[in-house]
Amino acid sequence: MQALKKPRNSLTFDDVMALSRNDMQAVDRLIATNLKSDIALVSQVSQYIVMSGGKRLRPVIVLLAARAFGYEGKQHVRAAAIIEFIHTATLLHDDVVDSSSRRRGQDSANVIFGNQASVLVGDFLYSRAFQMMVDVDSMQIMQILADATNTIAAGEVMQLMNVHDPDTSEEAYRQVIYRKTARLFEAGAQIAAVLGERSAADEDAMKRYGQHLGTAFQLVDDALDFKASAEELGKNLGDDLAEGKATLPLIYAMEKGTASDKALIRQAILGGGLDQLDAINAIIETTGALQYTAQCAQQAADSAIAALTDMPDSEYKQALAAIAEFAVKRRS
């Protein structure tokens, strides 16, 4: 394949996706095969959520990183599909826990099929992912994915404990986003290094890349909850506040705002709901909370790119760096 005749910063998102197109088509075929079940409802719910769109960044990272390390086999396709199944299972469970009604611009699965079906099909996808892990035939990769899945589940519990807690610290918040979001990015990137039979140092570098990228992605996501439109975001604006989640923009606004600002945000987190959304948005604006969150996201993205330093130069390396840049520039 010809290298892209562009410096890293000029790659478009379409350029990046083009590099993984053939592999991603193989991932989609594998996903479709493994979504089949003799129980109609399982297939219906699974297909609804998996095929409902999304950027598919997690599997794309596995594919690009494996190619960047010179991997020429086929197990990166299976690993990418496993990562997507685990992610989809977490979405199904999240929407039930959060009582969400929108996901990726359409009704969430729990609205269409009910909470019970969403939880149980989420369990089906988790178990299917573990069946597929066996076929990868690597105990190390199975260990990485098993540990990641356990960490994600623990992160869900941590987030539940923090709901309606206005005293949630930035450190506690960062622990949640590492476990819930960054950990799966980290696992996918590390698996690519394992498949490429790279050194422990390369594995560690890819773990750092995935962790920092996932952190940047979630920070931007939490900022968008206060400044994007519902159409751009693909879910209802202010969902985090409505659910009583103390995300970084709110944590920072409480720290930098006046006593009355802090009291208003505390009450909103304690009670949930969006009655004071306009006033809270004004506080977030005047305290620079979104700018601070964006700065933290940019720092994380820069750290992700820095982790790629020793990776062999290639179009795939350029694409991985570009993904980190896109993560902080996106509007949905």
C-alpha positions as CSV (number, residue, x, y, z in Angstrom):
1,M,0.0,0.0,0.0
2,Q,1.3,3.4,-0.9
3,A,2.1,5.7,2.0
4,L,-0.2,8.8,2.2
5,K,1.7,11.8,0.8
6,K,0.6,14.0,3.7
7,P,2.1,15.2,6.9
8,R,0.4,13.8,10.0
9,N,-1.7,16.9,10.7
10,S,-3.3,17.0,7.3
11,L,-4.9,13.5,7.4
12,T,-8.6,13.6,7.3
13,F,-10.9,11.2,9.2
14,D,-11.8,9.6,5.9
15,D,-8.0,9.1,5.2
16,V,-7.7,7.2,8.5
17,M,-10.8,5.1,7.9
18,A,-9.6,4.2,4.4
19,L,-6.5,2.6,5.8
20,S,-8.5,0.2,7.8
21,R,-11.4,-0.3,5.3
22,N,-10.6,-3.8,4.2
23,D,-9.9,-5.0,7.7
24,M,-13.0,-3.3,9.0
25,Q,-15.2,-4.9,6.4
26,A,-13.8,-8.3,7.7
27,V,-14.6,-7.2,11.2
28,D,-18.2,-6.3,10.2
29,R,-18.6,-9.7,8.5
30,L,-17.4,-11.5,11.7
31,I,-19.6,-9.4,13.9
32,A,-22.7,-10.2,11.7
33,T,-21.9,-13.9,11.9
34,N,-21.5,-13.9,15.7
35,L,-24.6,-11.9,16.3
36,K,-26.7,-14.7,15.0
37,S,-28.7,-16.6,17.5
38,D,-31.5,-19.1,17.5
39,I,-33.3,-16.8,19.8
40,A,-34.9,-14.0,17.7
41,L,-34.9,-11.3,20.4
42,V,-31.1,-11.8,21.0
43,S,-30.4,-11.2,17.3
44,Q,-32.8,-8.2,17.1
45,V,-31.4,-6.3,20.1
46,S,-27.8,-7.1,19.2
47,Q,-28.1,-6.0,15.6
48,Y,-30.0,-2.8,16.6
49,I,-27.2,-1.6,18.9
50,V,-24.2,-2.9,17.0
51,M,-25.3,-1.8,13.6
52,S,-26.7,1.6,14.8
53,G,-23.6,3.5,13.8
54,G,-20.8,5.0,15.9
55,K,-17.2,5.7,15.0
56,R,-16.0,2.2,15.8
57,L,-12.7,3.8,17.0
58,R,-11.9,1.0,19.4
59,P,-11.7,-1.8,16.8
60,V,-10.1,0.6,14.3
61,I,-7.3,1.2,16.7
62,V,-6.7,-2.5,17.0
63,L,-6.5,-2.9,13.3
64,L,-4.3,0.1,12.6
65,A,-1.9,-0.6,15.4
66,A,-1.5,-4.3,14.4
67,R,-0.7,-3.2,10.9
68,A,1.7,-0.5,12.2
69,F,3.6,-3.4,13.9
70,G,3.8,-5.4,10.7
71,Y,1.2,-8.0,11.7
72,E,0.1,-9.9,8.6
73,G,-2.3,-12.5,10.2
74,K,-6.0,-12.4,10.7
75,Q,-6.4,-12.5,14.5
76,H,-6.4,-8.7,14.7
77,V,-9.8,-8.9,13.0
78,R,-11.2,-11.2,15.6
79,A,-9.6,-9.1,18.4
80,A,-11.2,-5.9,17.0
81,A,-14.6,-7.6,16.8
82,I,-14.2,-8.8,20.5
83,I,-13.4,-5.2,21.6
84,E,-16.5,-4.0,19.8
85,F,-18.7,-6.6,21.4
86,I,-17.4,-5.8,24.9
87,H,-18.0,-2.1,24.2
88,T,-21.5,-2.7,22.9
89,A,-22.4,-4.8,26.0
90,T,-21.3,-1.9,28.2
91,L,-23.6,0.5,26.2
92,L,-26.6,-1.8,26.7
93,H,-26.0,-2.0,30.4
94,D,-25.1,1.7,30.8
95,D,-28.4,2.8,29.2
96,V,-30.4,0.7,31.6
97,V,-28.4,1.9,34.6
98,D,-28.7,5.6,33.5
99,S,-32.3,5.3,32.3
100,S,-31.1,6.8,29.0
101,S,-33.5,7.2,26.1
102,R,-31.1,8.2,23.3
103,R,-28.0,6.6,21.9
104,R,-26.2,7.5,18.6
105,G,-29.1,9.8,17.5
106,Q,-31.9,7.2,17.9
107,D,-33.9,5.6,20.6
108,S,-31.8,3.5,22.9
109,A,-32.3,-0.3,23.0
110,N,-33.9,-0.2,26.4
111,V,-36.5,2.1,25.1
112,I,-37.3,-0.1,22.1
113,F,-37.0,-3.5,23.7
114,G,-37.2,-2.9,27.4
115,N,-34.6,-3.0,30.3
116,Q,-34.7,-6.7,30.8
117,A,-33.9,-7.5,27.2
118,S,-31.1,-4.9,27.1
119,V,-29.4,-6.4,30.2
120,L,-29.7,-10.0,29.1
121,V,-28.5,-9.3,25.5
122,G,-25.6,-7.3,27.0
123,D,-24.8,-10.5,28.9
124,F,-25.1,-12.4,25.6
125,L,-22.6,-10.1,23.9
126,Y,-20.1,-10.4,26.8
127,S,-20.3,-14.2,26.7
128,R,-20.0,-14.2,22.9
129,A,-16.9,-12.1,23.2
130,F,-15.3,-14.6,25.6
131,Q,-16.2,-17.5,23.2
132,M,-14.4,-15.6,20.5
133,M,-11.4,-15.0,22.7
134,V,-10.8,-18.7,22.9
135,D,-10.5,-18.8,19.1
136,V,-7.7,-16.2,19.2
137,D,-5.7,-18.9,20.9
138,S,-3.6,-16.6,23.1
139,M,-3.7,-16.9,26.9
140,Q,-2.0,-13.4,27.1
141,I,-4.7,-11.8,25.0
142,M,-7.4,-13.6,27.0
143,Q,-5.8,-12.3,30.2
144,I,-5.7,-8.7,28.9
145,L,-9.4,-8.8,27.8
146,A,-10.6,-10.6,31.0
147,D,-8.8,-8.0,33.1
148,A,-10.1,-5.1,31.1
149,T,-13.7,-6.4,31.3
150,N,-13.4,-6.7,35.1
151,T,-12.0,-3.2,35.4
152,I,-14.8,-1.8,33.3
153,A,-17.4,-3.5,35.5
154,A,-15.7,-2.1,38.6
155,G,-15.7,1.4,37.0
156,E,-19.5,1.1,36.5
157,V,-19.9,0.4,40.2
158,M,-17.6,3.3,41.1
159,Q,-19.6,5.7,38.9
160,L,-22.8,4.5,40.5
161,M,-21.3,5.3,43.9
162,N,-20.4,8.8,42.7
163,V,-23.9,9.6,41.3
164,H,-25.5,12.5,43.2
165,D,-22.2,13.1,45.1
166,P,-21.2,16.7,44.6
167,D,-18.0,16.1,46.6
168,T,-16.6,13.8,43.9
169,S,-13.0,14.9,43.4
170,E,-11.2,15.3,40.1
171,E,-9.1,12.3,41.0
172,A,-12.1,10.1,41.7
173,Y,-13.7,11.3,38.4
174,R,-10.5,10.4,36.5
175,Q,-10.5,6.9,38.1
176,V,-14.0,6.3,36.8
177,I,-13.2,7.5,33.2
178,Y,-10.0,5.4,33.2
179,R,-11.9,2.3,34.2
180,K,-15.1,2.9,32.2
181,T,-13.6,4.2,29.0
182,A,-9.8,4.4,28.7
183,R,-9.2,0.8,29.9
184,L,-10.8,-0.7,26.8
185,F,-8.8,1.6,24.5
186,E,-5.7,0.5,26.4
187,A,-6.5,-3.2,26.0
188,G,-7.1,-2.9,22.3
189,A,-3.9,-1.1,21.6
190,Q,-1.9,-3.5,23.8
191,I,-3.4,-6.5,22.0
192,A,-2.1,-5.1,18.7
193,A,1.5,-5.1,20.1
194,V,1.0,-8.7,21.4
195,L,-0.2,-9.9,18.0
196,G,2.8,-8.2,16.4
197,E,5.1,-10.1,18.9
198,R,6.6,-6.8,20.0
199,S,8.7,-6.2,23.1
200,A,7.4,-5.4,26.6
201,A,8.4,-1.8,26.0
202,D,6.3,-1.6,22.9
203,E,3.3,-3.1,24.8
204,D,3.7,-0.5,27.5
205,A,3.9,2.3,24.9
206,M,0.7,1.1,23.3
207,K,-1.0,0.8,26.7
208,R,-0.1,4.4,27.3
209,Y,-1.4,5.4,23.9
210,G,-4.7,3.7,24.5
211,Q,-5.1,5.0,28.0
212,H,-4.4,8.6,27.1
213,L,-6.5,8.4,23.9
214,G,-9.5,7.0,25.9
215,T,-9.0,9.7,28.5
216,A,-9.1,12.5,25.9
217,F,-12.1,11.0,24.2
218,Q,-14.1,10.8,27.5
219,L,-13.1,14.3,28.6
220,V,-14.3,15.8,25.3
221,D,-17.5,13.7,25.6
222,D,-18.2,15.2,29.0
223,A,-17.6,18.7,27.7
224,L,-19.9,18.1,24.8
225,D,-22.7,17.3,27.2
226,F,-22.8,21.0,28.0
227,K,-22.1,22.6,24.6
228,A,-23.1,20.4,21.7
229,S,-26.6,20.2,20.2
230,A,-28.6,17.1,20.8
231,E,-28.3,16.3,17.1
232,E,-24.5,16.6,17.2
233,L,-24.2,14.6,20.4
234,G,-26.6,11.8,19.4
235,K,-28.2,11.8,22.9
236,N,-30.1,14.3,25.0
237,L,-28.1,17.4,26.0
238,G,-27.4,17.6,29.7
239,D,-27.8,13.9,30.3
240,D,-24.9,13.7,32.8
241,L,-26.3,16.5,34.9
242,A,-29.8,15.0,34.7
243,E,-28.4,11.8,36.1
244,G,-26.5,13.6,38.9
245,K,-23.0,12.8,37.6
246,A,-20.3,15.2,38.7
247,T,-18.2,15.3,35.5
248,L,-15.0,17.5,35.2
249,P,-16.8,20.7,33.9
250,L,-19.0,20.6,37.0
251,I,-16.2,19.7,39.4
252,Y,-14.0,22.6,38.0
253,A,-16.9,25.1,38.0
254,M,-17.6,24.3,41.7
255,E,-14.0,24.8,42.5
256,K,-13.7,28.2,40.7
257,G,-17.2,29.6,41.1
258,T,-18.6,31.8,43.8
259,A,-20.3,30.3,46.9
260,S,-23.7,30.7,45.3
261,D,-22.4,29.1,42.1
262,K,-21.1,26.1,44.1
263,A,-24.4,25.8,46.0
264,L,-26.5,25.8,42.8
265,I,-24.3,23.1,41.2
266,R,-24.3,21.0,44.4
267,Q,-28.0,21.1,44.5
268,A,-28.4,20.1,40.9
269,I,-26.0,17.1,41.3
270,L,-27.8,16.1,44.5
271,G,-31.2,16.2,42.9
272,G,-30.6,15.5,39.3
273,G,-32.8,17.0,36.6
274,L,-32.3,19.9,34.3
275,D,-34.3,22.7,35.9
276,Q,-31.1,24.9,36.4
277,L,-29.3,23.8,33.2
278,D,-29.2,27.3,31.7
279,A,-27.8,28.8,34.9
280,I,-25.3,26.1,35.3
281,N,-24.2,26.5,31.7
282,A,-23.6,30.2,32.4
283,I,-21.4,29.2,35.5
284,I,-19.5,26.7,33.4
285,E,-18.9,29.4,30.9
286,T,-17.8,32.2,33.3
287,T,-15.4,29.9,35.3
288,G,-13.7,28.6,32.2
289,A,-14.6,25.0,33.0
290,L,-15.0,23.9,29.4
291,Q,-11.7,25.5,28.5
292,Y,-10.0,23.6,31.4
293,T,-11.6,20.3,30.3
294,A,-10.5,21.0,26.7
295,Q,-7.0,21.7,28.0
296,C,-6.9,18.4,29.9
297,A,-8.1,16.6,26.8
298,Q,-5.4,18.1,24.7
299,Q,-2.8,17.1,27.2
300,A,-4.0,13.6,27.1
301,A,-4.1,13.5,23.3
302,D,-0.5,14.9,23.2
303,S,0.6,12.1,25.6
304,A,-1.1,9.5,23.4
305,I,0.8,10.8,20.4
306,A,4.1,10.9,22.4
307,A,3.6,7.2,23.2
308,L,3.9,6.4,19.5
309,T,7.4,7.9,19.3
310,D,9.3,4.6,19.0
311,M,6.8,2.9,16.7
312,P,8.2,2.3,13.2
313,D,7.2,5.2,10.9
314,S,4.3,4.3,8.6
315,E,1.0,5.5,7.3
316,Y,-0.6,3.5,10.1
317,K,1.4,5.3,12.8
318,Q,0.3,8.6,11.2
319,A,-3.3,7.5,11.4
320,L,-3.0,6.5,15.1
321,A,-1.6,10.0,15.8
322,A,-4.4,11.6,13.8
323,I,-7.0,9.7,15.7
324,A,-5.7,11.3,18.9
325,E,-6.0,14.7,17.2
326,F,-9.5,14.0,16.0
327,A,-10.6,13.0,19.5
328,V,-10.1,16.5,20.8
329,K,-11.6,18.3,17.7
330,R,-14.8,16.3,17.4
331,R,-18.2,17.8,17.9
332,S,-20.1,14.5,18.4
